[in-house]
Amino acid sequence: MSTATFGQAKPIINLLIDQKEVSKEGITALVESGLLADLLDADPANINRDDFRKLLGLTSAEMKAHVDRGLSLKEMISAGKYDWVNDDITEKRFPIKGSGSSETYSELVHFDRNISSKGAVNDLDKQGLRPADIAEILAFGAAFPDEQRKYPIMELGSVARVCGLRYVAFLDRDGSERGLSLCRWDGYWLADCRFLAARK
């Protein structure tokens, strides 16, 4: 077995800093804790990533939801059993694109900083991801209703015009209640937001 060199490790460290927003102090703390050494002793082939994330108290990296594009928007919304829905989320503004049904593996991406819609889409692209559309976020909301109680979840793949301005739908919350809301495409998303995405 070959041993990794510092030259090989440097890009990995830079990736952690750039994509995961890990500070140099955070990396130092991880190394000094011995947790990284324990992880490197393990065989990645024998580790299930989702089980590993659950052990760490993290959300599953990928979540599978059944997306049926044969349903109407109204039927998709009804399946989510939301406590409220913005009246401007209509079939005309958010047409369902494509046909058929499939199992879609989605990821919740957390940038952990204020970010514009364009910036989020660009960063997702760098990670080999595309933003979810309206059908995918509605399927996700129905399959994982508790996730939006933790943080707002955005879709950036379906953009609608409302009173001449661009809006996207997102899974909203108010205490334990769940909602389907709209927010302006322009402007910035707050650091607590998650973005629903899928592999290209």
FIKEDO-706307 format. One record per residue: residue in three letters; x, y, z of N, C-alpha, C, O in turn. Coordinates in Angstrom, 3 decimals. Layout:
  torse        nX        nY        nZ       caX       caY       caZ        cX        cY        cZ        oX        oY        oZ
    ALA         X         Y         Z         X         Y         Z         X         Y         Z         X         Y         Z
...
END
This chain:
  torse        nX        nY        nZ       caX       caY       caZ        cX        cY        cZ        oX        oY        oZ
    MET     0.851    -1.198     0.000     0.000     0.000     0.000     0.884     1.244     0.000     1.806     1.341     0.809
    SER     0.623     2.183    -0.879     1.412     3.404    -0.944     0.979     4.368     0.149    -0.168     4.343     0.593
    THR     1.898     5.210     0.574     1.623     6.191     1.624     1.369     7.553     1.002     2.100     7.983     0.109
    ALA     0.329     8.232     1.478     0.025     9.562     0.949     1.129    10.536     1.324     1.666    10.489     2.430
    THR     1.459    11.414     0.396     2.470    12.423     0.645     1.815    13.723     1.072     0.605    13.897     0.925
    PHE     2.628    14.646     1.607     2.092    15.951     1.992     1.516    16.665     0.774     0.514    17.375     0.865
    GLY     2.175    16.459    -0.376     1.690    17.079    -1.601     0.297    16.610    -1.972    -0.492    17.377    -2.525
    GLN    -0.017    15.334    -1.668    -1.344    14.801    -1.943    -2.354    15.275    -0.901    -3.528    15.475    -1.213
    ALA    -1.896    15.453     0.331    -2.792    15.857     1.420    -3.185    17.331     1.308    -4.282    17.714     1.714
    LYS    -2.296    18.152     0.760    -2.558    19.589     0.697    -3.845    19.928    -0.052    -4.618    20.748     0.444
    PRO    -4.119    19.331    -1.240    -5.389    19.636    -1.921    -6.606    19.249    -1.099    -7.635    19.923    -1.153
    ILE    -6.496    18.155    -0.329    -7.615    17.718     0.509    -7.884    18.746     1.595    -9.037    19.072     1.878
    ILE    -6.818    19.256     2.204    -6.964    20.281     3.247    -7.578    21.544     2.655    -8.458    22.158     3.258
    ASN    -7.107    21.929     1.470    -7.667    23.112     0.809    -9.139    22.918     0.478    -9.925    23.861     0.567
    LEU    -9.523    21.688     0.092   -10.921    21.379    -0.206   -11.782    21.544     1.038   -12.886    22.084     0.965
    LEU   -11.285    21.082     2.176   -12.023    21.235     3.436   -12.218    22.710     3.781   -13.285    23.116     4.239
    ILE   -11.188    23.491     3.559   -11.260    24.920     3.875   -12.226    25.632     2.937   -13.037    26.444     3.384
    ASP   -12.148    25.334     1.622   -12.955    26.040     0.634   -14.414    25.587     0.605   -15.321    26.418     0.630
    GLN   -14.644    24.273     0.552   -16.012    23.775     0.370   -16.746    23.573     1.677   -17.952    23.811     1.740
    LYS   -16.062    23.144     2.722   -16.723    22.857     3.989   -16.571    23.981     4.997   -17.054    23.885     6.125
    GLU   -15.894    25.056     4.584   -15.733    26.214     5.456   -15.072    25.836     6.783   -15.405    26.390     7.831
    VAL   -14.129    24.881     6.729   -13.411    24.464     7.925   -12.209    25.386     8.110   -11.412    25.568     7.190
    SER   -12.084    25.961     9.291   -10.956    26.855     9.553    -9.688    26.040     9.798    -9.758    24.842    10.070
    LYS    -8.537    26.691     9.702    -7.271    26.020     9.994    -7.242    25.547    11.434    -6.672    24.500    11.744
    GLU    -7.869    26.335    12.324    -7.948    25.938    13.720    -8.788    24.682    13.888    -8.477    23.812    14.701
    GLY    -9.879    24.601    13.090   -10.750    23.425    13.143   -10.033    22.176    12.685   -10.200    21.106    13.270
    ILE    -9.227    22.309    11.627    -8.453    21.162    11.139    -7.435    20.736    12.182    -7.246    19.544    12.422
    THR    -6.777    21.713    12.805    -5.795    21.413    13.855    -6.450    20.666    15.015    -5.900    19.691    15.527
    ALA    -7.637    21.136    15.425    -8.357    20.488    16.524    -8.742    19.059    16.159    -8.687    18.161    16.999
    LEU    -9.133    18.850    14.892    -9.513    17.521    14.438    -8.315    16.574    14.484    -8.435    15.428    14.917
    VAL    -7.165    17.061    14.035    -5.952    16.238    14.042    -5.531    15.919    15.478    -5.207    14.775    15.793
    GLU    -5.538    16.942    16.352    -5.091    16.753    17.731    -6.031    15.852    18.533    -5.602    15.221    19.499
    SER    -7.299    15.785    18.148    -8.260    14.949    18.880    -8.014    13.454    18.664    -8.448    12.625    19.463
    GLY    -7.319    13.120    17.586    -7.081    11.716    17.266    -8.197    11.096    16.435    -8.066     9.965    15.968
    LEU    -9.315    11.842    16.244   -10.445    11.296    15.483   -10.062    11.048    14.025   -10.468    10.051    13.427
    LEU    -9.285    11.957    13.468    -8.869    11.793    12.078    -7.976    10.560    11.933    -8.088     9.813    10.961
    ALA    -7.094    10.357    12.903    -6.213     9.181    12.875    -7.031     7.898    12.945    -6.730     6.930    12.246
    ASP    -8.075     7.886    13.794    -8.946     6.710    13.889    -9.643     6.447    12.570    -9.758     5.301    12.135
    LEU   -10.108     7.513    11.934   -10.802     7.364    10.659    -9.867     6.817     9.591   -10.274     5.988     8.777
    LEU    -8.621     7.272     9.586    -7.654     6.820     8.600    -7.254     5.363     8.811    -6.782     4.706     7.883
    ASP    -7.445     4.850    10.048    -7.166     3.441    10.325    -8.244     2.522     9.753    -8.015     1.328     9.555
    ALA    -9.432     3.094     9.487   -10.559     2.298     9.007   -10.462     2.069     7.500    -9.801     2.820     6.783
    ASP   -11.133     1.019     7.038   -11.201     0.716     5.611   -12.467     1.365     5.048   -13.572     0.936     5.382
    PRO   -12.328     2.398     4.195   -13.515     3.096     3.652   -14.512     2.159     2.974   -15.709     2.441     2.939
    ALA   -14.013     1.036     2.431   -14.894     0.096     1.754   -15.889    -0.545     2.718   -16.935    -1.041     2.300
    ASN   -15.555    -0.533     4.022   -16.423    -1.163     5.023   -17.260    -0.156     5.804   -17.915    -0.518     6.781
    ILE   -17.243     1.121     5.373   -17.983     2.163     6.089   -19.136     2.653     5.227   -18.932     3.118     4.106
    ASN   -20.344     2.548     5.756   -21.506     3.109     5.089   -21.585     4.582     5.458   -21.673     4.920     6.638
    ARG   -21.555     5.469     4.454   -21.482     6.897     4.746   -22.677     7.392     5.545   -22.517     8.175     6.482
    ASP   -23.882     6.939     5.179   -25.068     7.395     5.900   -25.049     6.941     7.352   -25.411     7.703     8.248
    ASP   -24.616     5.673     7.593   -24.513     5.180     8.973   -23.483     5.992     9.750   -23.678     6.300    10.926
    PHE   -22.391     6.333     9.082   -21.333     7.118     9.718   -21.850     8.500    10.102   -21.577     8.984    11.200
    ARG   -22.598     9.135     9.197   -23.144    10.458     9.490   -24.166    10.399    10.633   -24.219    11.301    11.470
    LYS   -24.978     9.333    10.664   -25.949     9.174    11.752   -25.234     9.037    13.089   -25.676     9.594    14.094
    LEU   -24.121     8.290    13.101   -23.326     8.127    14.314   -22.831     9.472    14.826   -22.732     9.686    16.034
    LEU   -22.517    10.384    13.896   -22.024    11.709    14.258   -23.154    12.696    14.527   -22.903    13.858    14.845
    GLY   -24.393    12.236    14.401   -25.536    13.113    14.643   -25.829    14.039    13.478   -26.441    15.091    13.658
    LEU   -25.391    13.652    12.269   -25.588    14.477    11.079   -26.709    13.921    10.221   -27.064    12.746    10.315
    THR   -27.261    14.789     9.382   -28.277    14.369     8.427   -27.638    13.484     7.367   -26.468    13.655     7.024
    SER   -28.407    12.545     6.854   -27.929    11.686     5.778   -27.394    12.539     4.630   -28.008    13.541     4.263
    ALA   -26.245    12.145     4.059   -25.652    12.907     2.954   -26.574    12.897     1.741   -26.723    13.908     1.055
    GLU   -27.187    11.750     1.484   -28.127    11.647     0.380   -29.447    11.085     0.899   -29.463    10.131     1.676
    MET   -30.551    11.684     0.462   -31.870    11.250     0.890   -32.689    10.882    -0.339   -32.769    11.653    -1.296
    LYS   -33.290     9.712    -0.307   -34.036     9.223    -1.462   -35.514     9.556    -1.323   -36.125     9.285    -0.289
    ALA   -36.083    10.143    -2.368   -37.509    10.464    -2.396   -38.081    10.047    -3.742   -37.410    10.141    -4.770
    HIS   -39.323     9.586    -3.727   -39.999     9.173    -4.959   -40.624    10.402    -5.615   -41.501    11.043    -5.036
    VAL   -40.171    10.725    -6.820   -40.691    11.881    -7.560   -41.584    11.383    -8.687   -41.111    10.743    -9.627
    ASP   -42.877    11.678    -8.590   -43.835    11.277    -9.624   -44.282    12.515   -10.390   -45.125    13.280    -9.921
    ARG   -43.705    12.704   -11.577   -44.019    13.881   -12.390   -45.341    13.736   -13.139   -45.737    14.628   -13.889
    GLY   -46.020    12.612   -12.931   -47.343    12.445   -13.497   -48.412    13.096   -12.633   -49.547    13.276   -13.075
    LEU   -48.053    13.449   -11.404   -48.980    14.128   -10.507   -49.060    15.610   -10.858   -48.124    16.178   -11.420
    SER   -50.177    16.220   -10.524   -50.310    17.661   -10.697   -49.598    18.364    -9.540   -49.301    17.747    -8.517
    LEU   -49.330    19.645    -9.711   -48.716    20.416    -8.631   -49.591    20.357    -7.379   -49.081    20.206    -6.268
    LYS   -50.894    20.476    -7.557   -51.819    20.440    -6.426   -51.723    19.120    -5.675   -51.751    19.099    -4.445
    GLU   -51.609    18.011    -6.416   -51.487    16.693    -5.784   -50.159    16.562    -5.036   -50.105    15.977    -3.954
    MET   -49.098    17.106    -5.614   -47.788    17.062    -4.948   -47.818    17.851    -3.646   -47.279    17.409    -2.631
    ILE   -48.447    19.016    -3.680   -48.539    19.847    -2.477   -49.382    19.145    -1.419   -49.042    19.164    -0.236
    SER   -50.475    18.531    -1.841   -51.364    17.828    -0.911   -50.629    16.691    -0.201   -50.871    16.436     0.979
    ALA   -49.729    16.008    -0.921   -48.976    14.890    -0.343   -48.058    15.354     0.790   -47.712    14.575     1.678
    GLY   -47.667    16.633     0.751   -46.771    17.167     1.774   -47.460    17.528     3.080   -46.797    17.707     4.102
    LYS   -48.797    17.640     3.056   -49.584    17.931     4.270   -49.048    19.165     5.014   -48.793    19.118     6.217
    TYR   -48.884    20.264     4.273   -48.357    21.500     4.854   -49.438    22.236     5.638   -50.627    22.125     5.339
    ASP   -49.007    22.982     6.636   -49.941    23.770     7.441   -50.379    25.023     6.696   -51.461    25.553     6.948
    TRP   -49.552    25.489     5.792   -49.940    26.618     4.936   -49.143    26.562     3.627   -48.047    26.005     3.564
    VAL   -49.739    27.163     2.582   -49.117    27.208     1.264   -49.339    28.597     0.686   -50.459    29.107     0.720
    ASN   -48.299    29.211     0.161   -48.412    30.518    -0.473   -49.340    30.428    -1.690   -49.176    29.549    -2.536
    ASP   -50.304    31.331    -1.772   -51.312    31.302    -2.842   -50.724    31.523    -4.237   -51.360    31.186    -5.236
    ASP   -49.517    32.088    -4.310   -48.905    32.348    -5.612   -48.173    31.132    -6.174   -47.632    31.192    -7.279
    ILE   -48.151    30.035    -5.428   -47.552    28.797    -5.939   -48.642    28.063    -6.710   -49.431    27.312    -6.136
    THR   -48.671    28.295    -8.027   -49.733    27.756    -8.885   -49.140    26.934   -10.026   -47.944    26.999   -10.311
    GLU   -50.026    26.149   -10.680   -49.608    25.331   -11.825   -49.027    26.200   -12.937   -48.061    25.812   -13.594
    LYS   -49.618    27.372   -13.143   -49.166    28.252   -14.220   -47.762    28.772   -13.944   -46.931    28.825   -14.850
    ARG   -47.493    29.154   -12.706   -46.187    29.717   -12.363   -45.120    28.629   -12.180   -43.949    28.845   -12.490
    PHE   -45.527    27.474   -11.681   -44.579    26.387   -11.423   -45.026    25.110   -12.147   -45.463    24.153   -11.508
    PRO   -44.915    25.100   -13.482   -45.301    23.892   -14.232   -44.352    22.739   -13.914   -43.152    22.942   -13.729
    ILE   -44.900    21.536   -13.853   -44.084    20.348   -13.615   -43.437    19.944   -14.937   -44.133    19.678   -15.916
    LYS   -42.130    19.898   -14.963   -41.404    19.553   -16.182   -41.005    18.083   -16.162   -40.690    17.524   -15.112
    GLY   -41.023    17.474   -17.335   -40.669    16.071   -17.439   -41.880    15.188   -17.223   -43.000    15.668   -17.046
    SER   -41.631    13.876   -17.240   -42.720    12.920   -17.062   -42.188    11.667   -16.377   -40.981    11.486   -16.218
    GLY   -43.114    10.814   -15.982   -42.722     9.560   -15.359   -42.385     9.731   -13.890   -42.494    10.823   -13.332
    SER   -41.974     8.636   -13.275   -41.608     8.668   -11.856   -40.250     8.033   -11.664   -39.833     7.189   -12.456
    SER   -39.560     8.437   -10.613   -38.218     7.920   -10.347   -37.856     8.132    -8.887   -38.460     8.945    -8.188
    GLU   -36.861     7.386    -8.447   -36.299     7.595    -7.122   -35.165     8.604    -7.276   -34.210     8.356    -8.013
    THR   -35.261     9.713    -6.601   -34.252    10.760    -6.705   -33.452    10.844    -5.419   -34.013    10.937    -4.327
    TYR   -32.138    10.809    -5.561   -31.253    10.958    -4.416   -30.861    12.420    -4.297   -30.190    12.962    -5.176
    SER   -31.274    13.052    -3.226   -31.018    14.472    -3.028   -30.037    14.692    -1.884   -29.864    13.836    -1.016
    GLU   -29.410    15.838    -1.903   -28.508    16.239    -0.825   -28.946    17.598    -0.293   -29.401    18.457    -1.048
    LEU   -28.804    17.778     1.006   -29.032    19.086     1.615   -27.677    19.752     1.778   -26.840    19.294     2.556
    VAL   -27.469    20.824     1.048   -26.175    21.510     1.067   -26.272    22.729     1.972   -27.183    23.546     1.839
    HIS   -25.326    22.842     2.887   -25.284    23.958     3.832   -24.001    24.753     3.595   -22.905    24.264     3.869
    PHE   -24.136    25.968     3.090   -22.959    26.796     2.830   -22.470    27.504     4.095   -21.327    27.955     4.155
    ASP   -23.334    27.598     5.097   -22.983    28.186     6.391   -22.524    29.637     6.276   -21.670    30.092     7.037
    ARG   -23.102    30.354     5.314   -22.831    31.784     5.166   -23.962    32.386     4.334   -24.664    31.663     3.627
    ASN   -24.139    33.688     4.414   -25.105    34.346     3.544   -24.635    34.199     2.103   -23.452    34.367     1.809
    ILE   -25.567    33.884     1.206   -25.170    33.625    -0.174   -26.307    33.992    -1.109   -27.477    33.847    -0.755
    SER   -25.972    34.466    -2.297   -26.985    34.802    -3.300   -27.429    33.530    -4.011   -26.761    32.500    -3.931
    SER   -28.551    33.607    -4.700   -29.025    32.455    -5.467   -28.002    32.070    -6.534   -27.689    30.893    -6.713
    LYS   -27.490    33.073    -7.235   -26.501    32.796    -8.276   -25.245    32.182    -7.685   -24.671    31.255    -8.257
    GLY   -24.817    32.697    -6.540   -23.632    32.157    -5.883   -23.849    30.715    -5.445   -22.947    29.885    -5.560
    ALA   -25.050    30.414    -4.940   -25.362    29.056    -4.510   -25.358    28.100    -5.691   -24.807    27.003    -5.599
    VAL   -25.975    28.511    -6.814   -26.007    27.663    -8.006   -24.590    27.411    -8.518   -24.264    26.289    -8.907
    ASN   -23.757    28.431    -8.521   -22.366    28.277    -8.976   -21.588    27.328    -8.074   -20.821    26.495    -8.557
    ASP   -21.786    27.454    -6.753   -21.076    26.587    -5.808   -21.565    25.145    -5.922   -20.770    24.212    -5.813
    LEU   -22.855    24.957    -6.140   -23.381    23.607    -6.335   -22.759    22.980    -7.585   -22.386    21.806    -7.584
    ASP   -22.655    23.774    -8.639   -22.072    23.289    -9.888   -20.641    22.812    -9.681   -20.240    21.801   -10.258
    LYS   -19.872    23.518    -8.871   -18.483    23.132    -8.584   -18.415    21.799    -7.855   -17.411    21.091    -7.933
    GLN   -19.490    21.458    -7.143   -19.527    20.195    -6.412   -20.180    19.075    -7.224   -20.423    17.982    -6.713
    GLY   -20.460    19.366    -8.502   -21.091    18.363    -9.348   -22.564    18.183    -9.064   -23.129    17.120    -9.321
    LEU   -23.194    19.231    -8.530   -24.604    19.172    -8.164   -25.414    20.163    -8.993   -24.875    21.124    -9.542
    ARG   -26.707    19.911    -9.072   -27.641    20.855    -9.684   -28.744    21.147    -8.674   -29.072    20.285    -7.860
    PRO   -29.321    22.344    -8.711   -30.389    22.660    -7.768   -31.660    21.865    -8.060   -31.991    21.610    -9.217
    ALA   -32.359    21.482    -7.008   -33.626    20.762    -7.159   -34.686    21.672    -7.761   -34.621    22.893    -7.621
    ASP   -35.671    21.066    -8.437   -36.777    21.846    -8.974   -38.006    21.682    -8.079   -37.928    21.041    -7.031
    ILE   -39.127    22.252    -8.482   -40.324    22.262    -7.646   -40.837    20.848    -7.362   -41.260    20.568    -6.240
    ALA   -40.807    19.946    -8.360   -41.283    18.583    -8.148   -40.415    17.858    -7.128   -40.921    17.103    -6.297
    GLU   -39.112    18.089    -7.195   -38.182    17.394    -6.295   -38.295    17.897    -4.863   -38.217    17.105    -3.923
    ILE   -38.478    19.207    -4.683   -38.574    19.701    -3.314   -39.909    19.299    -2.676   -39.977    19.078    -1.467
    LEU   -40.975    19.204    -3.491   -42.254    18.757    -2.952   -42.200    17.279    -2.575   -42.774    16.876    -1.563
    ALA   -41.518    16.475    -3.377   -41.344    15.062    -3.037   -40.501    14.917    -1.773   -40.773    14.062    -0.930
    PHE   -39.482    15.754    -1.652   -38.624    15.727    -0.468   -39.430    16.119     0.770   -39.331    15.469     1.811
    GLY   -40.224    17.177     0.654   -41.024    17.629     1.781   -41.994    16.577     2.268   -42.234    16.457     3.469
    ALA   -42.563    15.798     1.328   -43.491    14.731     1.697   -42.755    13.556     2.343   -43.268    12.934     3.273
    ALA   -41.551    13.256     1.847   -40.787    12.102     2.351   -40.083    12.390     3.669   -39.927    11.495     4.501
    PHE   -39.654    13.642     3.864   -38.885    14.001     5.060   -39.490    15.239     5.727   -38.860    16.296     5.741
    PRO   -40.694    15.125     6.275   -41.393    16.302     6.812   -40.692    16.991     7.977   -40.877    18.190     8.186
    ASP   -39.899    16.257     8.728   -39.267    16.870     9.905   -38.048    17.720     9.568   -37.630    18.550    10.375
    GLU   -37.471    17.518     8.377   -36.256    18.260     8.040   -36.491    19.764     8.033   -35.646    20.516     8.518
    GLN   -37.622    20.219     7.493   -37.847    21.663     7.402   -38.175    22.294     8.748   -38.192    23.519     8.869
    ARG   -38.434    21.478     9.751   -38.628    22.013    11.101   -37.287    22.439    11.724   -37.257    23.131    12.741
    LYS   -36.187    22.013    11.097   -34.840    22.322    11.606   -34.273    23.584    10.961   -33.545    24.343    11.601
    TYR   -34.614    23.806     9.677   -34.045    24.933     8.923   -34.846    25.104     7.627   -35.492    24.158     7.176
    PRO   -34.812    26.287     7.031   -35.469    26.481     5.731   -34.733    25.688     4.650   -33.505    25.601     4.671
    ILE   -35.482    25.112     3.706   -34.895    24.313     2.628   -35.331    24.904     1.286   -36.525    25.016     1.009
    MET   -34.365    25.276     0.465   -34.634    25.990    -0.784   -34.536    25.100    -2.017   -33.760    24.146    -2.054
    GLU   -35.341    25.433    -3.025   -35.134    24.889    -4.377   -34.787    26.077    -5.255   -35.423    27.128    -5.168
    LEU   -33.791    25.914    -6.090   -33.403    27.001    -6.993   -33.539    26.595    -8.456   -33.092    27.316    -9.348
    GLY   -34.167    25.422    -8.705   -34.281    24.918   -10.063   -35.546    25.327   -10.789   -35.639    25.152   -12.004
    SER   -36.528    25.871   -10.073   -37.775    26.353   -10.681   -37.988    27.787   -10.233   -38.181    28.053    -9.047
    VAL   -37.952    28.702   -11.179   -38.083    30.127   -10.871   -39.358    30.653   -11.516   -39.591    30.423   -12.702
    ALA   -40.186    31.357   -10.744   -41.459    31.862   -11.241   -41.500    33.383   -11.176   -40.842    34.005   -10.343
    ARG   -42.286    33.964   -12.074   -42.506    35.414   -12.071   -43.777    35.718   -11.287   -44.848    35.193   -11.594
    VAL   -43.648    36.564   -10.280   -44.794    37.017    -9.497   -44.721    38.535    -9.447   -43.773    39.092    -8.892
    CYS   -45.700    39.203   -10.014   -45.709    40.673   -10.078   -44.419    41.206   -10.702   -43.888    42.233   -10.279
    GLY   -43.928    40.495   -11.709   -42.744    40.942   -12.440   -41.421    40.614   -11.784   -40.369    40.922   -12.344
    LEU   -41.443    39.995   -10.606   -40.212    39.647    -9.892   -40.021    38.135    -9.870   -40.987    37.377    -9.957
    ARG   -38.769    37.703    -9.753   -38.466    36.271    -9.754   -38.523    35.708    -8.332   -37.967    36.279    -7.394
    TYR   -39.212    34.568    -8.204   -39.365    33.905    -6.909   -39.068    32.415    -7.038   -39.216    31.821    -8.106
    VAL   -38.646    31.828    -5.919   -38.478    30.370    -5.836   -39.241    29.885    -4.606   -39.488    30.645    -3.669
    ALA   -39.607    28.609    -4.629   -40.328    28.023    -3.505   -39.344    27.481    -2.470   -38.223    27.094    -2.801
    PHE   -39.782    27.461    -1.222   -38.951    26.833    -0.195   -39.814    26.251     0.912   -40.945    26.683     1.139
    LEU   -39.256    25.267     1.589   -39.931    24.615     2.707   -39.660    25.454     3.947   -38.520    25.596     4.390
    ASP   -40.734    26.004     4.491   -40.659    26.983     5.580   -41.087    26.338     6.897   -41.573    25.207     6.912
    ARG   -40.907    27.056     7.990   -41.318    26.551     9.290   -41.733    27.697    10.199   -41.299    28.836    10.030
    ASP   -42.582    27.371    11.167   -42.966    28.311    12.211   -43.253    27.458    13.437   -44.348    26.918    13.594
    GLY   -42.261    27.349    14.292   -42.370    26.426    15.411   -42.410    25.005    14.865   -41.524    24.602    14.112
    SER   -43.433    24.246    15.242   -43.572    22.873    14.755   -44.358    22.808    13.450   -44.451    21.742    12.841
    GLU   -44.924    23.930    13.015   -45.713    23.937    11.787   -44.824    24.031    10.556   -43.741    24.616    10.589
    ARG   -45.314    23.435     9.463   -44.576    23.381     8.209   -45.339    24.121     7.124   -46.564    24.044     7.043
    GLY   -44.593    24.841     6.291   -45.242    25.585     5.226   -44.477    25.523     3.926   -43.303    25.152     3.891
    LEU   -45.161    25.894     2.851   -44.550    26.009     1.536   -44.656    27.475     1.145   -45.750    27.987     0.905
    SER   -43.517    28.138     1.083   -43.500    29.586     0.904   -42.724    29.995    -0.343   -42.131    29.162    -1.028
    LEU   -42.743    31.287    -0.619   -41.985    31.869    -1.721   -41.002    32.894    -1.186   -41.249    33.547    -0.172
    CYS   -39.882    33.023    -1.888   -38.913    34.058    -1.536   -38.264    34.555    -2.822   -38.150    33.813    -3.797
    ARG   -37.841    35.808    -2.817   -37.226    36.429    -3.998   -35.925    35.735    -4.382   -35.108    35.397    -3.526
    TRP   -35.752    35.531    -5.673   -34.496    34.987    -6.200   -33.350    35.969    -5.938   -32.250    35.573    -5.553
    ASP   -33.629    37.244    -6.154   -32.609    38.274    -5.933   -32.422    38.483    -4.428   -33.329    38.217    -3.639
    GLY   -31.268    38.947    -4.051   -30.985    39.128    -2.630   -30.132    37.986    -2.118   -29.526    37.248    -2.895
    TYR   -30.091    37.848    -0.792   -29.216    36.849    -0.179   -29.989    35.928     0.745   -30.911    36.347     1.444
    TRP   -29.586    34.643     0.731   -30.125    33.661     1.657   -29.282    33.681     2.928   -28.064    33.846     2.866
    LEU   -29.923    33.515     4.064   -29.206    33.542     5.339   -28.428    32.255     5.563   -28.683    31.235     4.923
    ALA   -27.477    32.323     6.482   -26.533    31.224     6.688   -27.175    29.934     7.182   -26.589    28.863     7.024
    ASP   -28.373    30.007     7.780   -28.987    28.771     8.287   -29.724    27.991     7.209   -30.172    26.874     7.470
    CYS   -29.864    28.541     6.007   -30.610    27.871     4.938   -29.870    26.649     4.408   -28.640    26.605     4.387
    ARG   -30.652    25.655     3.978   -30.128    24.497     3.260   -30.666    24.532     1.840   -31.763    25.033     1.591
    PHE   -29.885    23.995     0.914   -30.273    23.983    -0.491   -30.399    22.545    -0.965   -29.453    21.763    -0.877
    LEU   -31.579    22.208    -1.469   -31.799    20.855    -1.963   -31.175    20.725    -3.344   -31.425    21.543    -4.230
    ALA   -30.363    19.692    -3.518   -29.639    19.508    -4.776   -29.551    18.030    -5.107   -29.794    17.170    -4.259
    ALA   -29.200    17.750    -6.356   -29.027    16.369    -6.807   -27.784    16.289    -7.673   -27.352    17.281    -8.259
    ARG   -27.210    15.081    -7.746   -26.056    14.875    -8.601   -26.451    15.042   -10.062   -27.540    14.640   -10.472
    LYS   -25.553    15.641   -10.844   -25.825    15.831   -12.272   -25.809    14.486   -12.995   -26.017    14.434   -14.207
END
